[in-house]
Amino acid sequence: MTGQPHERAPRGVPRHRQPGTESAAGRTHARADEAGPIRLGLCLAALAPVGLSGALRVARDAGVGVVDLPADAHFALVDRGRLTDPGLHREVREECAAAGVEVGCVSNSRDTQLVLGPHGPHTDPVLVGTAEAKRAHGLRAALDTVRLAAGLGAPLARLMLGVPDLARWLSWSGSDASWQDNVDAWALAARPILDLADAVGVRVVFEPHPKQVAYDPASARALLSAVSGVRLCLDPANLAATGHDPVAAVRGWGERLAAVHAKDLQRWSGSESPRGAGWSRYGPGPAIRFRALGAGELPWPAIVAALLDDDYRGVIYVEHEDALLPTEQGITTSLALLRTLIPAGPAQGRTW
């Protein structure tokens, strides 16, 4: 069965309207979002505590018509043991249809990390076992995620396959080891996944992240050059967290850019450890934490303008990871800002 809402919503996750009672504001936003050149979507991972039905109701009430559905066992929004079951596919399609929401992307970031690792204690919360057992688990999860995407009619499967050797970030005197070795390992490991995706009409996308082979614009370009058929999902906050210009990072990808994630970022500049919730580290740099749009320092008006200038016509998925705001408030805040930036129709141009 698909995940069901808990009787009592956890703190920070709202109680929901009954089916068929979506707000007029949600319906109005949905119509406006569909009219613009860029659609607005929602990543459902943050809504896992309320189950799939509850998550889809939040998306519907927020006026969102497209979602990223995580297939990770950790989130339990769908039954991990039934990802290839046509019965599950039918159930999820029916729930989405009832909410007026479509699945634009099926994702997997935790189980599929085990394809390339690391395979030590870092990933024991996903699976305790040998490196071989972990690799087999990750590959099976990746293949099943692609099959789920096909069964739901989702065009994209976003897979985080991990990275075999983070030490290759550095140059080593007298050694010819380089990051390209990780790129080659990704291309080899992903081959059966890409073959299946091609056969069932699903496009595999990867997202640059410090725990992945593609972690910045340069490594993303290297992976796109090495592997035909894959596409890119960009999260400007992830790239800004490691020191990259978030506006420059979204430019120049053309048709290779298949999806965009939206969240904001705070970077800690003090010499002492930061206080408060949500702080983490993306490597050896200063601490960072993710926020709802407008609550951090990223120039989202310029980021959206750069996407429009590049004729991006995909989905911007709001990804709520704000530890200071309740989930629905963070989602609503982020969507509201994006709706002020994305044209609701053709622009009339300059008046002089």
Solvent accessible surface area in square Angstrom, and as a share of the most:
residue,aa,sasa,rsa
1,M,150,0.67
2,T,8,0.05
3,G,17,0.16
4,Q,91,0.41
5,P,45,0.28
6,H,114,0.51
7,E,180,0.81
8,R,175,0.64
9,A,24,0.18
10,P,48,0.30
11,R,243,0.89
12,G,28,0.27
13,V,16,0.09
14,P,29,0.18
15,R,175,0.64
16,H,40,0.18
17,R,106,0.39
18,Q,130,0.58
19,P,92,0.58
20,G,66,0.64
21,T,72,0.42
22,E,47,0.21
23,S,26,0.17
24,A,62,0.48
25,A,59,0.45
26,G,2,0.02
27,R,111,0.40
28,T,70,0.41
29,H,69,0.31
30,A,31,0.24
31,R,156,0.57
32,A,41,0.32
33,D,11,0.06
34,E,88,0.40
35,A,66,0.51
36,G,13,0.13
37,P,39,0.25
38,I,1,0.00
39,R,62,0.22
40,L,5,0.02
41,G,0,0.00
42,L,0,0.00
43,C,6,0.04
44,L,0,0.00
45,A,34,0.26
46,A,31,0.24
47,L,0,0.00
48,A,19,0.15
49,P,48,0.30
50,V,3,0.02
51,G,5,0.05
52,L,1,0.00
53,S,20,0.13
54,G,0,0.00
55,A,0,0.00
56,L,3,0.02
57,R,44,0.16
58,V,2,0.01
59,A,0,0.00
60,R,23,0.09
61,D,18,0.09
62,A,18,0.14
63,G,1,0.01
64,V,3,0.02
65,G,12,0.12
66,V,2,0.01
67,V,1,0.00
68,D,2,0.01
69,L,1,0.00
70,P,4,0.03
71,A,0,0.00
72,D,1,0.01
73,A,47,0.36
74,H,113,0.51
75,F,36,0.15
76,A,62,0.48
77,L,0,0.00
78,V,3,0.01
79,D,55,0.29
80,R,46,0.17
81,G,74,0.72
82,R,54,0.20
83,L,2,0.01
84,T,64,0.37
85,D,48,0.25
86,P,96,0.61
87,G,12,0.11
88,L,0,0.00
89,H,14,0.06
90,R,125,0.46
91,E,56,0.25
92,V,0,0.00
93,R,110,0.40
94,E,104,0.47
95,E,42,0.19
96,C,8,0.05
97,A,80,0.62
98,A,90,0.70
99,A,10,0.08
100,G,58,0.56
101,V,7,0.04
102,E,85,0.38
103,V,12,0.07
104,G,7,0.06
105,C,2,0.01
106,V,0,0.00
107,S,4,0.02
108,N,0,0.00
109,S,38,0.24
110,R,108,0.39
111,D,5,0.03
112,T,0,0.00
113,Q,18,0.08
114,L,0,0.00
115,V,8,0.05
116,L,18,0.09
117,G,0,0.00
118,P,43,0.27
119,H,41,0.18
120,G,26,0.25
121,P,103,0.65
122,H,132,0.59
123,T,11,0.06
124,D,48,0.25
125,P,122,0.77
126,V,48,0.27
127,L,55,0.27
128,V,120,0.69
129,G,39,0.37
130,T,92,0.54
131,A,41,0.31
132,E,129,0.58
133,A,43,0.34
134,K,0,0.00
135,R,111,0.40
136,A,51,0.40
137,H,25,0.11
138,G,0,0.00
139,L,60,0.30
140,R,126,0.46
141,A,0,0.00
142,A,0,0.00
143,L,34,0.17
144,D,17,0.09
145,T,0,0.00
146,V,0,0.00
147,R,92,0.34
148,L,0,0.00
149,A,0,0.00
150,A,36,0.28
151,G,19,0.18
152,L,19,0.09
153,G,63,0.61
154,A,3,0.02
155,P,76,0.48
156,L,23,0.11
157,A,0,0.00
158,R,19,0.07
159,L,1,0.01
160,M,13,0.06
161,L,1,0.01
162,G,0,0.00
163,V,2,0.01
164,P,61,0.38
165,D,46,0.24
166,L,72,0.36
167,A,51,0.40
168,R,63,0.23
169,W,93,0.33
170,L,111,0.55
171,S,111,0.71
172,W,129,0.45
173,S,126,0.81
174,G,92,0.89
175,S,58,0.37
176,D,141,0.73
177,A,35,0.27
178,S,47,0.30
179,W,33,0.11
180,Q,80,0.35
181,D,58,0.30
182,N,1,0.01
183,V,1,0.00
184,D,75,0.39
185,A,31,0.24
186,W,6,0.02
187,A,25,0.20
188,L,142,0.71
189,A,27,0.21
190,A,1,0.01
191,R,104,0.38
192,P,58,0.36
193,I,1,0.00
194,L,15,0.07
195,D,78,0.40
196,L,33,0.16
197,A,3,0.02
198,D,121,0.63
199,A,84,0.65
200,V,61,0.35
201,G,65,0.63
202,V,10,0.06
203,R,95,0.35
204,V,4,0.02
205,V,0,0.00
206,F,7,0.03
207,E,7,0.03
208,P,1,0.01
209,H,31,0.14
210,P,13,0.08
211,K,124,0.53
212,Q,11,0.05
213,V,1,0.01
214,A,3,0.02
215,Y,50,0.19
216,D,16,0.08
217,P,18,0.11
218,A,59,0.46
219,S,7,0.05
220,A,0,0.00
221,R,116,0.42
222,A,34,0.26
223,L,1,0.00
224,L,21,0.10
225,S,97,0.63
226,A,48,0.37
227,V,4,0.02
228,S,95,0.61
229,G,37,0.35
230,V,2,0.01
231,R,58,0.21
232,L,0,0.00
233,C,0,0.00
234,L,1,0.00
235,D,1,0.00
236,P,0,0.00
237,A,0,0.00
238,N,6,0.03
239,L,1,0.00
240,A,0,0.00
241,A,15,0.12
242,T,51,0.30
243,G,64,0.61
244,H,60,0.27
245,D,83,0.43
246,P,14,0.09
247,V,18,0.11
248,A,54,0.42
249,A,5,0.04
250,V,1,0.01
251,R,129,0.47
252,G,57,0.55
253,W,10,0.03
254,G,51,0.49
255,E,160,0.72
256,R,86,0.31
257,L,15,0.07
258,A,23,0.18
259,A,3,0.02
260,V,0,0.00
261,H,1,0.01
262,A,1,0.00
263,K,6,0.02
264,D,1,0.00
265,L,0,0.00
266,Q,50,0.22
267,R,101,0.37
268,W,70,0.25
269,S,114,0.73
270,G,37,0.35
271,S,122,0.79
272,E,109,0.49
273,S,86,0.56
274,P,26,0.16
275,R,218,0.80
276,G,61,0.58
277,A,50,0.39
278,G,42,0.40
279,W,48,0.17
280,S,55,0.35
281,R,137,0.50
282,Y,42,0.16
283,G,31,0.30
284,P,132,0.83
285,G,33,0.32
286,P,88,0.56
287,A,4,0.03
288,I,3,0.01
289,R,28,0.10
290,F,18,0.07
291,R,26,0.10
292,A,4,0.03
293,L,1,0.00
294,G,56,0.54
295,A,37,0.28
296,G,27,0.26
297,E,87,0.39
298,L,14,0.07
299,P,56,0.35
300,W,2,0.01
301,P,79,0.50
302,A,42,0.33
303,I,0,0.00
304,V,1,0.01
305,A,47,0.37
306,A,1,0.01
307,L,0,0.00
308,L,41,0.20
309,D,110,0.57
310,D,56,0.29
311,D,98,0.51
312,Y,15,0.06
313,R,133,0.49
314,G,20,0.19
315,V,20,0.11
316,I,0,0.00
317,Y,4,0.02
318,V,1,0.01
319,E,30,0.13
320,H,23,0.10
321,E,79,0.35
322,D,7,0.04
323,A,56,0.44
324,L,84,0.42
325,L,43,0.22
326,P,64,0.40
327,T,13,0.08
328,E,57,0.25
329,Q,92,0.41
330,G,1,0.01
331,I,1,0.01
332,T,76,0.44
333,T,53,0.31
334,S,3,0.02
335,L,0,0.00
336,A,53,0.41
337,L,48,0.24
338,L,0,0.00
339,R,50,0.18
340,T,110,0.64
341,L,45,0.22
342,I,19,0.10
343,P,46,0.29
344,A,70,0.54
345,G,30,0.29
346,P,123,0.77
347,A,91,0.70
348,Q,168,0.75
349,G,56,0.54
350,R,180,0.66
351,T,133,0.77
352,W,230,0.81
